[in-house]
Amino acid sequence: MEDDDLPRPRGDAASKLAAEDLGPYSQDELAERIRLLQLEIARVEQHRAKVDAHRAAADALFGKPGS
């Protein structure tokens, strides 16, 4: 069985961040955290767009399954 067939492990980095207590952070630390998370969101969105374009190109070349 390939690794892609296995379910993703629970408790990934985003889940751990979401569960973290934000109480101890200062205003400046929270602002920096927001900035870093916004950069990470942009990176993930760029990757998703690249994957979508790759998939669309493959579908156009080979035909979408089931159509």
Jmol script that loads the backbone (N, CA, C; Angstrom):
load data "model"
ATOM      1  N   MET A   1       0.846  -1.177   0.000  1.00  0.00           N
ATOM      2  CA  MET A   1       0.000   0.000   0.000  1.00  0.00           C
ATOM      3  C   MET A   1       0.892   1.240   0.000  1.00  0.00           C
ATOM      4  N   GLU A   2       0.519   2.211  -0.814  1.00  0.00           N
ATOM      5  CA  GLU A   2       1.299   3.446  -0.881  1.00  0.00           C
ATOM      6  C   GLU A   2       0.919   4.372   0.269  1.00  0.00           C
ATOM      7  N   ASP A   3       1.845   5.256   0.625  1.00  0.00           N
ATOM      8  CA  ASP A   3       1.591   6.216   1.709  1.00  0.00           C
ATOM      9  C   ASP A   3       0.408   7.120   1.401  1.00  0.00           C
ATOM     10  N   ASP A   4       0.164   7.426   0.108  1.00  0.00           N
ATOM     11  CA  ASP A   4      -0.940   8.302  -0.261  1.00  0.00           C
ATOM     12  C   ASP A   4      -2.285   7.687   0.090  1.00  0.00           C
ATOM     13  N   ASP A   5      -2.333   6.361   0.219  1.00  0.00           N
ATOM     14  CA  ASP A   5      -3.583   5.686   0.546  1.00  0.00           C
ATOM     15  C   ASP A   5      -3.909   5.733   2.029  1.00  0.00           C
ATOM     16  N   LEU A   6      -2.928   6.068   2.835  1.00  0.00           N
ATOM     17  CA  LEU A   6      -3.127   6.100   4.277  1.00  0.00           C
ATOM     18  C   LEU A   6      -3.797   7.410   4.692  1.00  0.00           C
ATOM     19  N   PRO A   7      -4.626   7.371   5.724  1.00  0.00           N
ATOM     20  CA  PRO A   7      -5.230   8.626   6.196  1.00  0.00           C
ATOM     21  C   PRO A   7      -4.155   9.541   6.769  1.00  0.00           C
ATOM     22  N   ARG A   8      -4.388  10.829   6.660  1.00  0.00           N
ATOM     23  CA  ARG A   8      -3.444  11.797   7.225  1.00  0.00           C
ATOM     24  C   ARG A   8      -3.467  11.680   8.748  1.00  0.00           C
ATOM     25  N   PRO A   9      -2.307  11.824   9.362  1.00  0.00           N
ATOM     26  CA  PRO A   9      -2.295  11.747  10.835  1.00  0.00           C
ATOM     27  C   PRO A   9      -3.061  12.912  11.451  1.00  0.00           C
ATOM     28  N   ARG A  10      -3.750  12.616  12.527  1.00  0.00           N
ATOM     29  CA  ARG A  10      -4.457  13.677  13.250  1.00  0.00           C
ATOM     30  C   ARG A  10      -3.431  14.482  14.039  1.00  0.00           C
ATOM     31  N   GLY A  11      -3.792  15.702  14.360  1.00  0.00           N
ATOM     32  CA  GLY A  11      -2.893  16.514  15.170  1.00  0.00           C
ATOM     33  C   GLY A  11      -1.801  17.164  14.354  1.00  0.00           C
ATOM     34  N   ASP A  12      -2.124  17.562  13.122  1.00  0.00           N
ATOM     35  CA  ASP A  12      -1.131  18.240  12.311  1.00  0.00           C
ATOM     36  C   ASP A  12      -0.809  19.610  12.914  1.00  0.00           C
ATOM     37  N   ALA A  13       0.115  20.321  12.303  1.00  0.00           N
ATOM     38  CA  ALA A  13       0.591  21.590  12.864  1.00  0.00           C
ATOM     39  C   ALA A  13      -0.536  22.610  13.013  1.00  0.00           C
ATOM     40  N   ALA A  14      -1.444  22.679  12.041  1.00  0.00           N
ATOM     41  CA  ALA A  14      -2.540  23.647  12.122  1.00  0.00           C
ATOM     42  C   ALA A  14      -3.464  23.335  13.298  1.00  0.00           C
ATOM     43  N   SER A  15      -3.732  22.056  13.517  1.00  0.00           N
ATOM     44  CA  SER A  15      -4.583  21.670  14.653  1.00  0.00           C
ATOM     45  C   SER A  15      -3.928  22.029  15.977  1.00  0.00           C
ATOM     46  N   LYS A  16      -2.628  21.821  16.050  1.00  0.00           N
ATOM     47  CA  LYS A  16      -1.911  22.159  17.282  1.00  0.00           C
ATOM     48  C   LYS A  16      -1.903  23.664  17.528  1.00  0.00           C
ATOM     49  N   LEU A  17      -1.746  24.443  16.453  1.00  0.00           N
ATOM     50  CA  LEU A  17      -1.791  25.898  16.602  1.00  0.00           C
ATOM     51  C   LEU A  17      -3.165  26.352  17.072  1.00  0.00           C
ATOM     52  N   ALA A  18      -4.201  25.756  16.521  1.00  0.00           N
ATOM     53  CA  ALA A  18      -5.567  26.151  16.871  1.00  0.00           C
ATOM     54  C   ALA A  18      -5.892  25.852  18.329  1.00  0.00           C
ATOM     55  N   ALA A  19      -5.241  24.847  18.894  1.00  0.00           N
ATOM     56  CA  ALA A  19      -5.514  24.464  20.275  1.00  0.00           C
ATOM     57  C   ALA A  19      -4.641  25.205  21.286  1.00  0.00           C
ATOM     58  N   GLU A  20      -3.664  25.955  20.813  1.00  0.00           N
ATOM     59  CA  GLU A  20      -2.729  26.624  21.719  1.00  0.00           C
ATOM     60  C   GLU A  20      -3.392  27.774  22.466  1.00  0.00           C
ATOM     61  N   ASP A  21      -3.072  27.898  23.748  1.00  0.00           N
ATOM     62  CA  ASP A  21      -3.563  29.001  24.565  1.00  0.00           C
ATOM     63  C   ASP A  21      -2.854  30.279  24.144  1.00  0.00           C
ATOM     64  N   LEU A  22      -3.624  31.289  23.773  1.00  0.00           N
ATOM     65  CA  LEU A  22      -3.043  32.554  23.318  1.00  0.00           C
ATOM     66  C   LEU A  22      -2.884  33.565  24.453  1.00  0.00           C
ATOM     67  N   GLY A  23      -3.357  33.220  25.623  1.00  0.00           N
ATOM     68  CA  GLY A  23      -3.315  34.129  26.766  1.00  0.00           C
ATOM     69  C   GLY A  23      -1.946  34.693  27.097  1.00  0.00           C
ATOM     70  N   PRO A  24      -0.900  33.888  27.083  1.00  0.00           N
ATOM     71  CA  PRO A  24       0.415  34.397  27.474  1.00  0.00           C
ATOM     72  C   PRO A  24       1.068  35.351  26.458  1.00  0.00           C
ATOM     73  N   TYR A  25       0.519  35.452  25.273  1.00  0.00           N
ATOM     74  CA  TYR A  25       1.161  36.272  24.233  1.00  0.00           C
ATOM     75  C   TYR A  25       0.861  37.753  24.403  1.00  0.00           C
ATOM     76  N   SER A  26       1.854  38.581  24.121  1.00  0.00           N
ATOM     77  CA  SER A  26       1.669  40.034  24.141  1.00  0.00           C
ATOM     78  C   SER A  26       1.007  40.473  22.831  1.00  0.00           C
ATOM     79  N   GLN A  27       0.589  41.729  22.788  1.00  0.00           N
ATOM     80  CA  GLN A  27      -0.002  42.286  21.570  1.00  0.00           C
ATOM     81  C   GLN A  27       0.975  42.177  20.394  1.00  0.00           C
ATOM     82  N   ASP A  28       2.236  42.492  20.642  1.00  0.00           N
ATOM     83  CA  ASP A  28       3.241  42.417  19.574  1.00  0.00           C
ATOM     84  C   ASP A  28       3.448  40.983  19.104  1.00  0.00           C
ATOM     85  N   GLU A  29       3.470  40.048  20.043  1.00  0.00           N
ATOM     86  CA  GLU A  29       3.638  38.643  19.675  1.00  0.00           C
ATOM     87  C   GLU A  29       2.430  38.139  18.879  1.00  0.00           C
ATOM     88  N   LEU A  30       1.238  38.573  19.259  1.00  0.00           N
ATOM     89  CA  LEU A  30       0.049  38.181  18.518  1.00  0.00           C
ATOM     90  C   LEU A  30       0.059  38.774  17.111  1.00  0.00           C
ATOM     91  N   ALA A  31       0.490  40.029  16.986  1.00  0.00           N
ATOM     92  CA  ALA A  31       0.573  40.648  15.663  1.00  0.00           C
ATOM     93  C   ALA A  31       1.575  39.906  14.777  1.00  0.00           C
ATOM     94  N   GLU A  32       2.698  39.512  15.336  1.00  0.00           N
ATOM     95  CA  GLU A  32       3.706  38.764  14.579  1.00  0.00           C
ATOM     96  C   GLU A  32       3.162  37.390  14.185  1.00  0.00           C
ATOM     97  N   ARG A  33       2.453  36.763  15.092  1.00  0.00           N
ATOM     98  CA  ARG A  33       1.857  35.453  14.791  1.00  0.00           C
ATOM     99  C   ARG A  33       0.865  35.576  13.636  1.00  0.00           C
ATOM    100  N   ILE A  34       0.033  36.609  13.670  1.00  0.00           N
ATOM    101  CA  ILE A  34      -0.927  36.845  12.590  1.00  0.00           C
ATOM    102  C   ILE A  34      -0.196  37.058  11.270  1.00  0.00           C
ATOM    103  N   ARG A  35       0.869  37.841  11.294  1.00  0.00           N
ATOM    104  CA  ARG A  35       1.639  38.106  10.075  1.00  0.00           C
ATOM    105  C   ARG A  35       2.198  36.802   9.500  1.00  0.00           C
ATOM    106  N   LEU A  36       2.762  35.978  10.361  1.00  0.00           N
ATOM    107  CA  LEU A  36       3.338  34.710   9.908  1.00  0.00           C
ATOM    108  C   LEU A  36       2.264  33.762   9.381  1.00  0.00           C
ATOM    109  N   LEU A  37       1.114  33.739  10.042  1.00  0.00           N
ATOM    110  CA  LEU A  37       0.026  32.888   9.568  1.00  0.00           C
ATOM    111  C   LEU A  37      -0.511  33.375   8.220  1.00  0.00           C
ATOM    112  N   GLN A  38      -0.578  34.688   8.030  1.00  0.00           N
ATOM    113  CA  GLN A  38      -1.020  35.224   6.739  1.00  0.00           C
ATOM    114  C   GLN A  38      -0.045  34.849   5.630  1.00  0.00           C
ATOM    115  N   LEU A  39       1.246  34.885   5.934  1.00  0.00           N
ATOM    116  CA  LEU A  39       2.243  34.453   4.947  1.00  0.00           C
ATOM    117  C   LEU A  39       2.091  32.970   4.621  1.00  0.00           C
ATOM    118  N   GLU A  40       1.811  32.169   5.635  1.00  0.00           N
ATOM    119  CA  GLU A  40       1.622  30.738   5.419  1.00  0.00           C
ATOM    120  C   GLU A  40       0.360  30.459   4.612  1.00  0.00           C
ATOM    121  N   ILE A  41      -0.701  31.194   4.880  1.00  0.00           N
ATOM    122  CA  ILE A  41      -1.926  31.046   4.090  1.00  0.00           C
ATOM    123  C   ILE A  41      -1.650  31.375   2.629  1.00  0.00           C
ATOM    124  N   ALA A  42      -0.929  32.450   2.369  1.00  0.00           N
ATOM    125  CA  ALA A  42      -0.591  32.821   0.992  1.00  0.00           C
ATOM    126  C   ALA A  42       0.236  31.723   0.326  1.00  0.00           C
ATOM    127  N   ARG A  43       1.167  31.134   1.053  1.00  0.00           N
ATOM    128  CA  ARG A  43       2.005  30.066   0.502  1.00  0.00           C
ATOM    129  C   ARG A  43       1.156  28.846   0.142  1.00  0.00           C
ATOM    130  N   VAL A  44       0.226  28.486   1.019  1.00  0.00           N
ATOM    131  CA  VAL A  44      -0.635  27.336   0.765  1.00  0.00           C
ATOM    132  C   VAL A  44      -1.563  27.620  -0.420  1.00  0.00           C
ATOM    133  N   GLU A  45      -2.098  28.831  -0.500  1.00  0.00           N
ATOM    134  CA  GLU A  45      -2.968  29.190  -1.625  1.00  0.00           C
ATOM    135  C   GLU A  45      -2.208  29.147  -2.946  1.00  0.00           C
ATOM    136  N   GLN A  46      -0.957  29.605  -2.953  1.00  0.00           N
ATOM    137  CA  GLN A  46      -0.144  29.544  -4.167  1.00  0.00           C
ATOM    138  C   GLN A  46       0.106  28.097  -4.570  1.00  0.00           C
ATOM    139  N   HIS A  47       0.390  27.256  -3.605  1.00  0.00           N
ATOM    140  CA  HIS A  47       0.618  25.842  -3.903  1.00  0.00           C
ATOM    141  C   HIS A  47      -0.660  25.198  -4.443  1.00  0.00           C
ATOM    142  N   ARG A  48      -1.787  25.516  -3.833  1.00  0.00           N
ATOM    143  CA  ARG A  48      -3.060  24.964  -4.294  1.00  0.00           C
ATOM    144  C   ARG A  48      -3.344  25.394  -5.731  1.00  0.00           C
ATOM    145  N   ALA A  49      -3.080  26.653  -6.063  1.00  0.00           N
ATOM    146  CA  ALA A  49      -3.292  27.136  -7.432  1.00  0.00           C
ATOM    147  C   ALA A  49      -2.393  26.383  -8.412  1.00  0.00           C
ATOM    148  N   LYS A  50      -1.155  26.127  -8.011  1.00  0.00           N
ATOM    149  CA  LYS A  50      -0.216  25.382  -8.857  1.00  0.00           C
ATOM    150  C   LYS A  50      -0.715  23.952  -9.080  1.00  0.00           C
ATOM    151  N   VAL A  51      -1.193  23.318  -8.009  1.00  0.00           N
ATOM    152  CA  VAL A  51      -1.720  21.953  -8.108  1.00  0.00           C
ATOM    153  C   VAL A  51      -2.971  21.931  -8.984  1.00  0.00           C
ATOM    154  N   ASP A  52      -3.842  22.917  -8.812  1.00  0.00           N
ATOM    155  CA  ASP A  52      -5.052  22.995  -9.634  1.00  0.00           C
ATOM    156  C   ASP A  52      -4.708  23.148 -11.110  1.00  0.00           C
ATOM    157  N   ALA A  53      -3.727  23.990 -11.417  1.00  0.00           N
ATOM    158  CA  ALA A  53      -3.316  24.191 -12.802  1.00  0.00           C
ATOM    159  C   ALA A  53      -2.723  22.908 -13.384  1.00  0.00           C
ATOM    160  N   HIS A  54      -1.941  22.217 -12.580  1.00  0.00           N
ATOM    161  CA  HIS A  54      -1.343  20.956 -13.026  1.00  0.00           C
ATOM    162  C   HIS A  54      -2.449  19.939 -13.312  1.00  0.00           C
ATOM    163  N   ARG A  55      -3.415  19.860 -12.423  1.00  0.00           N
ATOM    164  CA  ARG A  55      -4.531  18.917 -12.598  1.00  0.00           C
ATOM    165  C   ARG A  55      -5.348  19.276 -13.836  1.00  0.00           C
ATOM    166  N   ALA A  56      -5.615  20.558 -14.048  1.00  0.00           N
ATOM    167  CA  ALA A  56      -6.378  20.987 -15.217  1.00  0.00           C
ATOM    168  C   ALA A  56      -5.636  20.644 -16.502  1.00  0.00           C
ATOM    169  N   ALA A  57      -4.321  20.816 -16.497  1.00  0.00           N
ATOM    170  CA  ALA A  57      -3.522  20.478 -17.678  1.00  0.00           C
ATOM    171  C   ALA A  57      -3.573  18.975 -17.939  1.00  0.00           C
ATOM    172  N   ALA A  58      -3.493  18.176 -16.898  1.00  0.00           N
ATOM    173  CA  ALA A  58      -3.564  16.722 -17.062  1.00  0.00           C
ATOM    174  C   ALA A  58      -4.943  16.310 -17.551  1.00  0.00           C
ATOM    175  N   ASP A  59      -5.987  16.908 -16.996  1.00  0.00           N
ATOM    176  CA  ASP A  59      -7.348  16.599 -17.448  1.00  0.00           C
ATOM    177  C   ASP A  59      -7.532  16.965 -18.908  1.00  0.00           C
ATOM    178  N   ALA A  60      -6.977  18.106 -19.313  1.00  0.00           N
ATOM    179  CA  ALA A  60      -7.103  18.531 -20.710  1.00  0.00           C
ATOM    180  C   ALA A  60      -6.348  17.593 -21.640  1.00  0.00           C
ATOM    181  N   LEU A  61      -5.216  17.083 -21.199  1.00  0.00           N
ATOM    182  CA  LEU A  61      -4.399  16.208 -22.022  1.00  0.00           C
ATOM    183  C   LEU A  61      -4.968  14.795 -22.091  1.00  0.00           C
ATOM    184  N   PHE A  62      -5.350  14.265 -20.964  1.00  0.00           N
ATOM    185  CA  PHE A  62      -5.767  12.867 -20.905  1.00  0.00           C
ATOM    186  C   PHE A  62      -7.277  12.678 -20.820  1.00  0.00           C
ATOM    187  N   GLY A  63      -8.006  13.739 -20.633  1.00  0.00           N
ATOM    188  CA  GLY A  63      -9.440  13.629 -20.465  1.00  0.00           C
ATOM    189  C   GLY A  63      -9.783  13.322 -19.017  1.00  0.00           C
ATOM    190  N   LYS A  64     -10.798  13.971 -18.544  1.00  0.00           N
ATOM    191  CA  LYS A  64     -11.207  13.779 -17.150  1.00  0.00           C
ATOM    192  C   LYS A  64     -11.890  12.415 -17.019  1.00  0.00           C
ATOM    193  N   PRO A  65     -11.501  11.614 -16.028  1.00  0.00           N
ATOM    194  CA  PRO A  65     -12.140  10.301 -15.850  1.00  0.00           C
ATOM    195  C   PRO A  65     -13.642  10.448 -15.617  1.00  0.00           C
ATOM    196  N   GLY A  66     -14.403   9.555 -16.225  1.00  0.00           N
ATOM    197  CA  GLY A  66     -15.841   9.555 -16.029  1.00  0.00           C
ATOM    198  C   GLY A  66     -16.602  10.508 -16.931  1.00  0.00           C
ATOM    199  N   SER A  67     -15.907  11.167 -17.861  1.00  0.00           N
ATOM    200  CA  SER A  67     -16.661  12.077 -18.742  1.00  0.00           C
ATOM    201  C   SER A  67     -16.730  11.548 -20.143  1.00  0.00           C
TER     202      SER A  67
END
end "model"
wireframe off; spacefill off
backbone 0.3
color backbone group
